[in-house]
Amino acid sequence: MRYVDEYRDPELAHGLTAEIRSLVAPGETVRVMEVCGGHTHAIYRHGLEELLPPEVELVHGPGCPVCVIPMGRVDDAIALAETGGLTLATFGDMLRVPGGRGSLLEAKARGADVRMVYSPLDALTLAGKEPGRHVAFLAIGFETTAPATAVTLLRARAEAVPNFSVFCNHVLIEPPLRAILETPGLRVDAFIGPGHVSSVIGTDAYRFICEEYRRPVVVSAFEPVDLLQSIAMILRQRAEGRCEVENQYTRVVRQEGNERALAAIAKTMEPREDFEWRGLGALPRSGLRIRDAFAAFDAERLFALPDARIEDPKACRCGDVLTGQLRPWECGVFGTACTPERPLGTCMVSSEGACAAFFSYGRLRRPREEASVGA
């Protein structure tokens, strides 16, 4: 297939749906975790859950880069933004993420210089245009966005930019998947691997899931036919007694990943001792810090940050949604006290958040068990 329309072809979708139904036994339940928030949005937007048989249950994973940031790191970013003579630049999704002292958008309303950019290179360009101010870039994301930050650090050092730094909050995909697989009572039978992360780290990075935990993995693209094909591939593995990492997203993802991107990350960053995740707590070697060779561009070394540790609001179940233990609509504040306009948790803020996805595309639908196939 070469064109987008083919990946949304109804005949192909219904053919795959029929195959999926033929690959499950009546009464069994196969719990498949879509790791990536982009997959979650595609599933809700296209109503794919309603096409699947009740034996296939999709659960959400921790692959939303904004959602996993804990409230304490947001407060650290706010403290950085309120530093005199400093401009904090970050992606738009981060502006409304709630911390203990509100959001970055509220800090901006109080007078902090907070600006939205589309890439870390935009922040570096801003530092060049405003030499009288220090520009700190709030970096977030999995291995998907880390290469852009790495390239920016390399350029900042090459150009000797004195008024630029990075507040690094990049995280790695393997540790949270291990934590989920080792959570007592949390059953996940297979994984739909994240497409964007995999374009950087490759498919070999997930072999531990098959070899150590005996769970199939299929790395998927983001269109409806892609996701249905990935689910069919998972069920074929189970039917044939196989447990492998397969690549549905062959038009982008390679087994070895992007070696140049990985080299840039390795040159500029290294794993932290531990990093706190929303819903998972502190996970060892799960986050990245800036290497000593780039200390001049490390905001955490240049500025005194509070290193805050803040518990999520008790009513917010965002952590449970991120670990597949709860569906968005099962949270008591979903759509009432917590909405995209006034979010309590990150899952309702981000463009990849599961709660935002269901609020936008699914909150008024009938429960799945009452919906007819293809509704």
C-alpha positions as CSV (number, residue, x, y, z in Angstrom):
1,M,0.0,0.0,0.0
2,R,1.3,3.5,-0.9
3,Y,-1.5,6.0,-0.2
4,V,-3.2,7.1,3.0
5,D,-6.7,6.1,1.7
6,E,-5.5,2.5,1.4
7,Y,-4.8,2.4,5.2
8,R,-8.4,3.5,5.8
9,D,-10.0,1.2,3.3
10,P,-13.3,-0.2,4.8
11,E,-13.0,-3.5,2.9
12,L,-9.5,-4.1,4.2
13,A,-10.6,-3.2,7.7
14,H,-13.6,-5.5,7.7
15,G,-11.5,-8.3,6.2
16,L,-9.0,-8.0,9.0
17,T,-11.9,-7.8,11.6
18,A,-13.2,-11.1,10.2
19,E,-9.7,-12.6,10.6
20,I,-9.4,-11.4,14.1
21,R,-12.8,-12.9,15.0
22,S,-11.6,-16.2,13.6
23,L,-8.4,-16.2,15.7
24,V,-10.1,-16.0,19.1
25,A,-12.0,-18.7,21.0
26,P,-15.5,-17.7,22.4
27,G,-15.2,-16.8,26.0
28,E,-11.4,-16.2,26.1
29,T,-10.0,-12.7,26.8
30,V,-6.9,-11.4,25.2
31,R,-5.6,-8.2,26.8
32,V,-3.5,-6.2,24.4
33,M,-1.8,-3.0,25.6
34,E,-1.2,-0.3,23.0
35,V,1.8,1.4,24.5
36,C,1.7,4.6,22.5
37,G,-0.8,7.5,23.1
38,G,-0.9,8.1,19.4
39,H,-2.4,4.6,19.0
40,T,-4.9,5.3,21.7
41,H,-6.2,8.3,19.9
42,A,-6.3,6.5,16.6
43,I,-8.3,3.6,18.2
44,Y,-10.9,6.0,19.7
45,R,-11.0,8.4,16.7
46,H,-11.8,5.6,14.2
47,G,-14.0,3.5,16.6
48,L,-11.8,0.4,16.3
49,E,-12.8,-1.0,19.6
50,E,-16.3,-1.4,18.3
51,L,-15.1,-3.5,15.4
52,L,-13.3,-6.0,17.6
53,P,-14.8,-9.0,19.2
54,P,-15.4,-8.8,22.9
55,E,-12.7,-11.4,23.4
56,V,-10.1,-8.8,22.5
57,E,-9.6,-6.1,25.1
58,L,-7.4,-3.1,24.4
59,V,-5.8,-1.4,27.5
60,H,-3.8,1.8,27.6
61,G,-0.1,2.0,28.3
62,P,2.5,4.6,29.5
63,G,3.6,5.8,26.1
64,C,2.3,9.4,26.4
65,P,5.4,11.5,27.0
66,V,3.5,14.4,28.7
67,C,1.3,12.1,30.8
68,V,4.1,10.4,32.6
69,I,5.7,13.6,33.9
70,P,5.0,13.8,37.7
71,M,3.7,17.0,39.3
72,G,7.0,17.6,41.1
73,R,8.9,18.1,37.8
74,V,6.2,20.5,36.6
75,D,6.8,22.6,39.8
76,D,10.6,22.5,39.1
77,A,9.8,23.9,35.6
78,I,7.7,26.6,37.1
79,A,10.5,27.5,39.5
80,L,12.8,27.7,36.6
81,A,10.4,29.9,34.6
82,E,10.1,32.3,37.5
83,T,13.9,32.8,37.7
84,G,14.8,36.4,36.9
85,G,16.1,37.1,33.4
86,L,15.1,33.6,32.2
87,T,12.8,32.5,29.4
88,L,11.4,29.0,29.6
89,A,10.6,27.4,26.2
90,T,8.7,24.2,25.7
91,F,6.1,22.3,23.6
92,G,2.5,23.5,23.7
93,D,1.2,20.3,25.5
94,M,3.3,21.1,28.5
95,L,1.9,24.5,29.1
96,R,-1.4,23.3,30.7
97,V,0.0,20.3,32.6
98,P,-1.0,20.7,36.3
99,G,1.6,20.8,39.0
100,G,1.4,21.6,42.7
101,R,1.6,25.3,42.0
102,G,-0.7,25.3,38.9
103,S,0.6,25.1,35.4
104,L,3.2,26.9,33.3
105,L,0.4,28.8,31.6
106,E,-0.7,30.1,35.0
107,A,2.9,30.9,35.8
108,K,3.0,32.9,32.6
109,A,-0.2,34.8,33.7
110,R,1.6,35.6,36.9
111,G,4.5,37.2,34.9
112,A,6.9,34.4,34.1
113,D,8.4,34.4,30.6
114,V,7.1,31.1,29.2
115,R,7.0,30.6,25.4
116,M,5.8,27.8,23.2
117,V,8.2,26.4,20.6
118,Y,8.0,23.5,18.1
119,S,11.5,22.1,18.6
120,P,14.5,22.6,20.8
121,L,16.3,24.2,17.9
122,D,13.7,26.9,18.0
123,A,14.7,27.5,21.6
124,L,18.3,27.7,20.7
125,T,17.5,30.2,17.9
126,L,15.5,32.3,20.5
127,A,18.6,32.4,22.7
128,G,20.6,33.7,19.8
129,K,18.1,36.5,19.1
130,E,17.9,37.5,22.8
131,P,21.4,37.4,24.1
132,G,20.4,39.4,27.2
133,R,18.2,36.6,28.5
134,H,18.9,33.0,29.4
135,V,16.7,30.6,27.5
136,A,16.0,27.2,29.1
137,F,14.3,24.5,27.0
138,L,12.0,22.1,29.0
139,A,12.8,18.8,27.2
140,I,10.3,15.9,27.5
141,G,9.6,12.7,25.6
142,F,10.8,9.2,25.0
143,E,13.6,8.2,22.6
144,T,11.4,9.8,19.9
145,T,12.2,13.4,20.8
146,A,15.5,12.8,22.6
147,P,17.6,13.0,19.3
148,A,16.3,16.5,18.6
149,T,17.4,17.6,22.0
150,A,20.8,15.8,21.5
151,V,21.4,17.6,18.2
152,T,20.5,20.9,19.8
153,L,23.0,20.3,22.6
154,L,25.7,19.5,20.1
155,R,25.0,22.6,18.1
156,A,24.9,24.8,21.3
157,R,28.3,23.6,22.2
158,A,29.7,23.9,18.7
159,E,28.4,27.5,18.5
160,A,29.4,28.3,22.1
161,V,26.0,29.7,22.9
162,P,26.4,31.1,26.5
163,N,22.7,31.7,27.3
164,F,21.1,28.4,26.5
165,S,20.3,25.3,28.6
166,V,18.1,22.2,28.7
167,F,15.9,21.0,31.6
168,C,16.1,17.4,30.7
169,N,13.0,15.2,31.3
170,H,13.6,12.6,28.6
171,V,12.6,9.0,29.5
172,L,13.2,5.5,28.2
173,I,10.6,3.0,27.1
174,E,12.0,-0.2,28.5
175,P,11.8,0.4,32.3
176,P,8.1,1.2,32.5
177,L,7.2,-1.8,30.3
178,R,9.2,-4.0,32.7
179,A,7.4,-2.4,35.7
180,I,4.0,-3.1,34.1
181,L,5.0,-6.7,33.4
182,E,6.1,-7.2,37.0
183,T,3.1,-5.5,38.6
184,P,1.2,-8.2,40.6
185,G,-2.4,-8.8,39.3
186,L,-1.9,-6.7,36.2
187,R,-2.4,-9.0,33.2
188,V,-1.2,-8.0,29.7
189,D,-1.1,-10.8,27.1
190,A,0.6,-8.9,24.3
191,F,1.8,-5.4,23.2
192,I,1.2,-3.1,20.3
193,G,4.7,-1.5,20.2
194,P,5.0,2.3,19.7
195,G,5.7,3.3,16.2
196,H,7.6,6.6,16.7
197,V,9.8,5.3,19.5
198,S,10.6,2.3,17.5
199,S,11.7,4.4,14.5
200,V,14.6,5.4,16.8
201,I,15.3,2.3,18.9
202,G,14.3,-0.4,16.4
203,T,12.4,-3.6,17.0
204,D,15.3,-5.5,18.7
205,A,14.7,-3.3,21.8
206,Y,11.6,-5.3,22.6
207,R,13.1,-8.8,22.5
208,F,13.2,-8.9,26.3
209,I,9.4,-8.9,26.4
210,C,9.3,-12.1,24.4
211,E,12.4,-13.8,25.8
212,E,11.9,-12.9,29.5
213,Y,8.1,-12.5,29.8
214,R,6.8,-14.6,26.9
215,R,4.5,-11.9,25.5
216,P,4.2,-11.2,21.8
217,V,5.0,-7.7,20.5
218,V,3.9,-6.2,17.1
219,V,5.3,-2.7,16.3
220,S,2.5,-0.8,14.6
221,A,1.8,2.3,12.5
222,F,-1.1,4.6,13.2
223,E,-3.8,4.2,10.6
224,P,-6.9,2.0,11.2
225,V,-5.8,-0.8,8.9
226,D,-2.3,-0.7,10.5
227,L,-3.7,-1.3,13.9
228,L,-6.2,-4.0,12.9
229,Q,-3.4,-5.7,11.0
230,S,-1.2,-5.5,14.1
231,I,-3.9,-7.1,16.3
232,A,-4.3,-9.9,13.7
233,M,-0.6,-10.5,13.7
234,I,-0.6,-10.8,17.5
235,L,-3.5,-13.3,17.4
236,R,-1.8,-15.3,14.7
237,Q,1.3,-15.6,16.9
238,R,-0.9,-16.9,19.8
239,A,-2.7,-19.3,17.5
240,E,0.5,-20.7,16.2
241,G,2.2,-20.9,19.6
242,R,4.8,-18.3,18.7
243,C,6.2,-15.4,20.8
244,E,8.1,-12.9,18.7
245,V,8.7,-9.3,18.0
246,E,7.1,-8.5,14.6
247,N,7.2,-5.3,12.6
248,Q,4.0,-4.1,11.0
249,Y,5.4,-0.6,10.5
250,T,8.0,-1.7,7.9
251,R,7.7,1.5,5.9
252,V,9.4,3.4,8.7
253,V,10.8,1.1,11.4
254,R,14.0,-1.0,11.1
255,Q,15.2,-3.8,13.3
256,E,18.4,-1.9,14.3
257,G,16.6,1.5,14.6
258,N,18.2,4.8,13.7
259,E,21.9,4.4,14.6
260,R,22.8,8.1,14.1
261,A,20.0,9.2,16.4
262,L,21.0,6.7,19.0
263,A,24.6,7.9,18.8
264,A,23.6,11.5,19.3
265,I,21.7,10.6,22.4
266,A,24.5,8.5,23.8
267,K,27.0,11.3,23.2
268,T,25.0,14.0,25.0
269,M,22.9,12.1,27.7
270,E,23.2,9.2,30.1
271,P,20.7,7.3,32.3
272,R,19.8,8.8,35.7
273,E,20.0,6.7,38.9
274,D,16.2,6.9,39.0
275,F,13.4,9.0,37.6
276,E,9.9,9.5,39.0
277,W,7.0,8.5,36.8
278,R,3.4,9.3,37.2
279,G,1.6,6.1,38.2
280,L,4.8,4.0,38.5
281,G,6.9,5.9,41.1
282,A,10.7,6.1,40.9
283,L,12.1,3.6,38.3
284,P,15.9,3.0,38.2
285,R,17.7,4.1,35.1
286,S,14.5,5.1,33.4
287,G,15.3,8.8,32.7
288,L,18.1,10.6,30.9
289,R,20.4,13.3,32.3
290,I,22.8,15.5,30.5
291,R,26.4,14.2,30.4
292,D,29.2,16.0,32.3
293,A,30.7,17.1,28.9
294,F,27.6,19.3,28.4
295,A,27.2,20.5,31.9
296,A,27.4,24.1,30.7
297,F,24.0,23.5,29.1
298,D,22.3,21.6,32.0
299,A,19.6,23.8,33.6
300,E,19.6,21.5,36.7
301,R,23.2,22.3,37.3
302,L,23.0,26.0,36.4
303,F,20.0,26.8,38.6
304,A,18.8,25.8,42.0
305,L,15.6,23.8,41.5
306,P,13.4,22.6,44.4
307,D,13.4,19.0,43.2
308,A,9.8,18.7,44.3
309,R,8.0,15.5,45.2
310,I,4.2,16.0,45.1
311,E,1.5,13.4,45.3
312,D,-1.2,13.5,42.6
313,P,-4.7,14.7,43.7
314,K,-6.4,11.7,45.3
315,A,-9.4,12.0,43.0
316,C,-7.2,11.8,39.9
317,R,-6.6,8.2,38.6
318,C,-4.3,9.2,35.8
319,G,-1.6,6.8,37.1
320,D,-4.0,3.9,36.9
321,V,-5.0,4.8,33.4
322,L,-1.3,4.9,32.3
323,T,-0.6,1.4,33.7
324,G,-3.7,-0.2,32.1
325,Q,-5.5,-0.7,35.4
326,L,-8.3,1.7,34.7
327,R,-10.3,3.0,31.7
328,P,-10.7,6.8,31.5
329,W,-14.4,6.7,32.0
330,E,-14.0,4.6,35.2
331,C,-12.3,7.5,37.0
332,G,-14.8,9.3,39.2
333,V,-13.9,12.8,38.1
334,F,-13.7,12.0,34.3
335,G,-15.8,14.6,32.4
336,T,-17.0,16.3,35.5
337,A,-14.3,17.8,37.7
338,C,-11.7,16.8,35.1
339,T,-12.1,18.1,31.6
340,P,-9.7,19.3,28.9
341,E,-10.5,22.9,29.9
342,R,-9.8,22.3,33.6
343,P,-7.8,19.1,33.9
344,L,-6.8,17.5,37.2
345,G,-4.3,15.1,35.6
346,T,-2.0,14.9,32.6
347,C,-4.0,12.3,30.7
348,M,-6.7,14.9,30.1
349,V,-4.2,17.5,28.8
350,S,-2.0,15.9,26.3
351,S,-2.8,15.4,22.7
352,E,-1.7,11.8,23.3
353,G,-3.5,11.3,26.6
354,A,-6.1,8.5,26.9
355,C,-8.6,10.6,28.9
356,A,-8.4,13.4,26.3
357,A,-8.9,10.8,23.6
358,F,-12.0,9.3,25.0
359,F,-13.4,12.7,26.0
360,S,-12.9,13.9,22.4
361,Y,-14.0,10.8,20.5
362,G,-15.9,8.4,22.8
363,R,-17.5,9.9,25.9
364,L,-21.0,10.0,24.4
365,R,-20.9,6.6,22.7
366,R,-22.9,3.7,24.0
367,P,-21.0,1.2,26.1
368,R,-19.2,-1.3,23.9
369,E,-21.3,-4.3,24.9
370,E,-24.5,-2.5,23.7
371,A,-23.0,-1.3,20.4
372,S,-23.5,-3.4,17.3
373,V,-20.5,-4.5,15.3
374,G,-19.5,-1.8,12.9
375,A,-21.6,0.9,14.7
